[in-house]
Amino acid sequence: MPRPDHLQFGALVHGSGGHIAGWRHPRANPDGELDIDFHVRLARTLEDAGFAALFVADVVAIWGHQLDSLHRTTRADYLEPITLLAALSQRTSRIGLVATATTSYNEPYHLARKFASLDHISGGRTGWNVVTSVVPLEAQNFGRAEHFSHEERYERAAEFVDVVKGLWDSYAEDALLRDKAAGRYFRRDGRRAIDHHGKHFDVAGPLNLARPPQGHPVLFQAGASATGRAFAARYGEVIFTSPVSTEAAVTYRRQLDAAVTAAGRDPGDVRVWPLLTPIVADTDAEAAAILADLGSLIHDDVLRRLVQDNFGDEDFSDLDLDEPLPDFGEDTNRSQSRRAGLLALARGERLTLRQLALRFSARADTAGSAATVADRIAEVWATGAVDGFNVSFPYLPEQADRFTAEVLPILAERGLFRPPPDGTLRQRLGLPYPTRQGPR
């Protein structure tokens, strides 16, 4: 299928904002994490502005166990995503609803049923962000002493997704007759069991639910390691990325297209949305001041743990924040791409641990007036390497309000953005309807 000819936007939604200290900003709502009315207002703002989807991330554990930093963040207090999105589905009508769910600490039948249910409830607006879990603490909540290895996580994930897609195909589209006169609820030849027996799962099926309105909810993915990229090429339909430069974005897209083709898929059936963390203000100087203010609100303990938690497998307790990062290796059982990116940034610019943490917490190249932010978006779009952006607002609701009211109209005036058409999430993104496998 052809790629979109206009920008698409999704929003990575955090209750009080995506910046680690965003909840402390004077114009942030620190109660936003659990406030359903706040979530509804935000969802409607994004929907009315033409966002294609909103996305709720998740970790099935408290994010970190070091109380010195944890008690200074919102990382111990967040709603379960599918439950939240089910509520939002009844208060919105067009925006896509995407939830993170891990293949490491779930079972395929559970997730197939939950996402199919949400797709029916929302009228075909559901997406699943497939993750394998990068936080080892999750293992201890599910009866495991240790986290799965990196390779094992992705091996399990591939089988997991295959099983889920098979379960979504349990019934043909016309299998549910609901024929009162004949006394037949469904066609016997229109359903199938999957009878899957693999290395990680044994699942008989079928799913106890009609095929989702979209055929399959849209699959989102963010794998960036070599193994993660191969997984994304095989399964991903919308790929979240975090390139460190425009050149990196172009290289990633070229490599991804080649990998998608090698996997037997059409690169036109994949959307790439890099992360965008805008700060919109009246002037560039004011935006820079807001960014600096946010940095000043991060306690030293949080700065240290912010890098450690994303770096993985190291103890930063005794490191001096104002000294360069030690010469660590690149191996980790957590996010390999994130560790490699942090190492490259620290080494390339000889950053101290404090400078690295502040750089990682926010992206200054998207801070500025509405025109400056629009210029930056247009610059990346012009490369042809992206189809849109996954927007994380540093604090809420102000930054979402300003981005939708000030930046999007500029992009629309330039002919770069228009709200997507009504329909299912697949239709809004221009993605193909999946062919059902099995008896018709």
N, C-alpha and C positions, 0 to 999 in steps of 0.2 A: 504494500500500500504506500501511497505517497506520504511524505512527512508533512507535518503541519506547516502552513504558510503564514501563521500568526503565532505569537508567543502564547504558551500555556503557563498557568501558574497554579501551584499547589502551596498550601500553608502547613508548615510544621508547627502544630499548636501546643503550647505549654500554657498552663493556667495563668501565670504571671509574666511569662516571657522566656525566651530562650537563653538569654545571658545568665551566667551563673549567679550574678548579683542583681539581676533585673528586678527581682521582687522587692528590692530595697529602694528602687528609684522612687522619688516623690510622687510621680504620676503613674506608678504601677498599682495593680490591684493584688495585694498579697494573699487575698482570700480566693483568688481565681481558680486555684487548683481544684477545689471541691464545690464551687458555686455553679450549679447547672444553669441558672439564669444568665450568668456571665458567659458561659460557653455558648448558650443559644444566641445571645447578642452578637458575639464574635462570629459565629457560623453564618448568621444572616448578613452581617457586614461583608464578609468574604463572598458569599453567594450573590448578593446584589451587585457586587463590583465585578463579577465575572470570573472568580477563581474556579478552576475546574474541580478542585478537590481540597479537602483538609485532611491532615494526617496526624494521628496520635501515636507517638512513640511509646515504648514500654520496656520495662525490665521486671522480671518476676522475682524481685528481691529489692531490699533497700540498696540504693546505689552507693556502696561503700560502707565500711564498718568502723572507720576512724571517726569517733564522735567529736574529736577536736574540730574537724571540718564539717562533718555531716550536719551538726546541729545549727550550722550557719547557712544552710541551703534548703531548697524545697525538695531535695532528692529522696526524702523519706515519706512523701505524702502526695499520692496521685491516684486518680481513678483508673479502674480496669477499662481498657479502651473499647472493647466491643459493647459493653454495657453502656458506656457514655455515648457511643455512636448510635446505638439503638434509640436512645432518648432523643438525640439530635435529629434522627431520621424523621421523627414525628413533628419537628418544628422547622424543618427545611423542606425544599421540594426539588432542588436541582443539583446542588453541590455534591461531589463525590465524597464518600466516607471511607477512609483508609485506616486500618489498624495494624499495628505490629503484633505478631504472634510468633513465638519461637518454635522451631522444629525440634529443639533439643529437649524441652521440658513440657511437651504436649503429646497427645496421641492423634493420629490422622483422622480417626472417625469423629472425635470431639470437634476438631477445628473445621472439618468439612461441613459438619452440621451447623456450627455456629455461623460461619461465613455465608453458607447457603441461606440460613434463616434471615440474617441481616440483609442479604440481597433481596429476598422476597419482601421483607418489611419495608425496605427503603425504595422499592420499585426499580431495582437494578443499578444501585449507586455505590456498590461496595468494592473495596480493594483490600488485598492482603499484602502487607509488607513482610516478606519472608526473611527471618533472621535465624541465626544459629546460636545466638547468645555469646556475648563477649565478657560478661561479668561472672567470674567463677563462683561468687556467692549464690548464684541461682541453683547450682548443683545441690547445695546443702538443704535447700527447701524441697527437694524432690528425691530424697533418699540416697543421694550419691555423695561419697566422700570427696571425690575429685570431679572436676569438669571434664567433659569429653575433649579429646585432642582435636586440634584444628582440622586435620584431614578427616577424622571420624565424624566430626560435626557436619561437614559438607557431604560426606558419603550418606549419612543418615538423612540429611535434608533432601537430597535428590530422591531417595526412595520415598520419603514422606510426601513430597509434592506429587510424585507420580500416583501415589495411593489416593491422595485427596482429589486430584483431577479425575481419577477413575470413579471415585464415589460420587462426585458431582454429575457424572455421566450415567448414574444408576438408572434413570428413567429417560425415555425418549420425550421430546417436547410434547407430543400428542398422546402420551401414554395415559394421562389422567383424564378419564372419560367423564366421571361423575354423572353417569347416565342413570337417572332415577327409574325410568320406565323399564330398562333392561336389567336393572339391579347390578350394574357393573361399575365399579369405581375406577379401575384402571385395566388396561390391556395386559394380559399375562405375558405376551411376547414383547411388550414395550419396556420391560425392566430386566435388569441383569445383576447378578452378584459378581464381584470382582475376583473373589477367591485368590487373594494375593498372599503369597508365601515368599518372603524375602529374608535378607540377612537381619534386618532390624524389626520388621513388622510382619504379623500374620493377621490379615483383615479379610473377613468373608464378604461383608456387604450384603445387600445393597444399602445405600443410604435411605433412611426413612423420611424422605422429603423429595418433592419434585425438583427437577433440574432448575438451577437458579435462572432468573430472568436474563442474565448476561451470558448464559451457558456456563461460564466460569467467572467468578469475580476477578478483577484485574490483578495481576501479580506484580508487585513492586519489589525491588531488590536493591541492595547497596553494597554488594561484595566488591572489594577493591584489590584484595590480594590476588595472586595468580589463580588460586583455587576459586576464590570468590568471583573473579571475572569470568571464569569458565562456567560457573553455576549461573551467573547472570545471563550469559550468552545463550544458555540452554533454556532458561525458564523466564527470565525477566521480561516484562512488558513496559514498565516504567523504571528507569534506573536512576537512583539517587547517587550523585557524585559530589566530591569536595576537592576540585582541582586547585592547586596552589597558584596557578597562573592561566592566562588565556592559552598560552602555548600548550600547557599540560592538558587543557580541556580538548584542544584539537587532536592531540596525540591519543588521548583516551578514546575519543569517538572513532578515530581511524582503526585503532586496535579492536574496539568493541564490534564495529561493523564486520571486520574480518572474522572475528570469533563467532558472531551470530551466523554469518554465511557458512562457516565451517560446521556449525551445529545443524545445518539444514534449514535454517529459518531466513526470512526476508528481513534485512536491516530496517526496512521501512515500517516493520511491525513493532519497532522498539522506540520508546521515547527516552530521552536523556534530560534529566533535570538536575543541574548542579545546585548546591546550596547557596542561597543568597541571604545575607544578614544585614538588611538595610537600617540605617539610622537617618530619618528624614527630618530636616529642620529648615528654618527660614533661610539660613546661609550655610556655606561650607564650614565656616568658622564655628558657628553654633553647634553643628553636628559633631565636629571634632571635640568641642568642649563636653558634649553629652557623652561621647565615647570615653573621654578621659575621666569624667565623673563616675561612669560605670566601673571603670578600672579601679578607681580609688575606693569603691565600695566593697571590693573583694578583700576579705581578711587574708593575712599572710598564710594561715593554716589552710585556707581554701585554695589559694594559689598553688601551694605545694602539692596538695592532693589532686588538684585539677589535672596537673601533668601526670602525676603518678597513676591515677585511675585510668587515664587514656594510654599511658605508656605500657603499663602492665609488668608484672613479675619482678618489680624492684621495690626497694624501700627507700623513700626519699626523706624519711624523718629527720636525718641528721645533715641533710644538704643545706648549704647556705643559699638563700634565694638570690643573692647578689654575686654569686660565682657562676662560671659557665657550667653547663650540664656535663657530668662526667662522660667518659668515652664508653658508653654501653654498647653491647652488641644489638643485632636486629631481631634475634629469635624471640618469639613469645607465643604463648598459647591463647593470647587474647587477640585483639585486632592487629594483624601484622602490618596492614597498610597504614593504620593510624600511627603506630610506633615508628615506622619508616619515615612517615611524613614529618613527625616531630623531630626525629634525629636529623633529617636533611635540613630542616629550617634552623635548628640550633647550631649545627655545624657550619652551614653555609653563611650565616650572618653572625656567627660567634656570639650568640645570645646568652645572657644569664638565665637562670631558671625563672626569675621574676619576669624578665622580658618575654621569655617563651610562653609563660602562662598567660600574660596579658595579650600577646598576639593570638594565642589559641582561643581566648575567651571571646574575641570579637574581630571582625574583619573591617579594617579602616577604609579599604578601597570602595566600600559601598555606603560610606557616611558622607552626607552632604545635603545640599538643597534638593528639591524634587527634580530639578533639571539635571543636576549632577548624577543622581542615582539613575535617572532614565538614560542618560548618556552612557553610563557604565553597562547597563543592561543591553542597550542597543549595540554597543561595541562587541560584547560576547555573542549576541544573536547573529551579528553580521558574519561571524566566522563559519556559520553553518554547523557548528559542533554540538549545538544544544537545541532542544525543542521547547524549552521553557525553564522555569526555576522552581525550586522547593524553598519557599521563603520562611525564614525563622526570624520573628520579630523580637528584638532584644528585651523589650518590656511591653506590656499590654495594659490597656487597650490602645493607648495613644499612637503607637507606631503603626499598628494595623489601620487605624483610622486615617492617618496621614498618608500612608502608602496608597491606600485605595482611593482616597479623595484627591491626591495631588500627583502621584507618579503615574498611575494607570491612565488618567486622561491625557497626559503628555505622550505616552506611548501610543494611545489610540489616535491622537491627532497626527502622529507620524506614520500611521498606517501599519504599526507593528503589533497592535493588540486589538482584539475584539472579543467579547464574551463568547464562549463556545456555544454551539447549538443545544437546544433541549434534547433530552433523551437519556439513555443509560450512560454510565461513566465510560464504557467502551466507546459509545457513539460520540460522546463529547471529546474524547481523546483521539478519535479517528483510528481506533484499533479494530481488527477483524473479530467477527463472532467465531468462537471455537467450534470446530466440527466435533460432533459427539462420536466417541468410539463405542463400538458394540452394536447390538441389534437395533434396527430402526423401529 
